[in-house]
Amino acid sequence: MAFHCPGCGEQHSCTVGEGSGRPRWGWNGDLDRPTLTPSVLVTYNGPDAGKLDEDGFRAPPAICHSFVIDGQIRFLTDSTHALAGQTVDLPEISA
């Protein structure tokens, strides 16, 4: 299952269902109001990822961390994009 994230602008893919190997998410089976468990945590090369600050420390990767619950994305406050701490409707998903 995949969706375009309006927070970081990236495509997030979550493997759902039974199986072994890659991490898998629980899914409520609803394509209109999906819920995925556990949270979705993505690190990516955001605009400041890996740059040195004035003290010579390298910035960490950008973070997009969210829960997908009942067709909405609830962005956690450790996300580094502008939607951190907000809840928005989930764009159309592809299964």
PyMOL commands that set and color helices and strands:
alter all, ss='L'
color gray80, all
select strands_A, chain A and resi 2-4+11-13+26-27+36-44+62-69+72-75+87-89+93-94
alter strands_A, ss='S'
color yellow, strands_A
deselect
rebuild
show_as cartoon
